């Protein structure tokens, strides 16, 4: 089974470029998790007959949003982080994080698949505090799902975990996406019983999933690895391979994937 995740930064944009269509034809994922769809399903006039489509759009039009396309029909679908796992308010001056279409979970026969678009802490770090609250609530939710069935959660986590996960770590220490608090959030996910699949197979730097649109960053591979596929520890041995696909264009992010036995 091939499971992919891609922050498309506007699904209507990648469709207009033909990028999503060609990606699906070439890679043929069994499950595709999308982030930053920035649209509702009714706004996307393209049908993908091989897939069941599950969408979770933000209340705010043209903003955020996640979706999961899967060849297997879901047994259940949950939108957002259930309130029972939210210990502190997920709301700030920007809005309510739980109404921004950031998490969708589908239950398949053998595991849950979750598409997640973690909040950006903002350049001035004005959303860093609530981002930490979000991480705690999301982690509690993932642990709850994991208590009944294995979990694969993937998406744009908006943080480079270690220095090898970005091209210029020294210049970015303490900046959004590479603060101690955000990095600790990833460490806590791993400690809670999940495995960063890409690092099972590949070490070192130079492997990135997002590049700035400025300064020919992608051409020079000055990027960040902020897109992940994490799995429950108990199914990590079933992960046959994990990859980043920098030759897939259409967004400022590229897809990441795993293949399961």
Buried (B, 14 or more C-beta within 10 A) or exposed (E): BBBBBBBBBBBBBBBEEEBBBBBBEEBEBBBBBBBBBBBBBEEBEEEEEEBBBBBBBBEBEBBBBBBBBBBBEBEEBBBBBBEEBBEEEBEBEEBEBBBBBBBBBBBBEBBBBBBBBBBBBEEEBBBBEBBBBBBBBBBBBBBEBBEEBBBBBBBBBBBBBBBBBBBEBEEBEEEBBBBEBBBBBBEBBBEBBBBBBBBBEBEEBEBBBBBEEEEEBBEEBBBBBBBBBBBBBEBBEBBEBBBBBBEBBBBBBBBBBBBBE
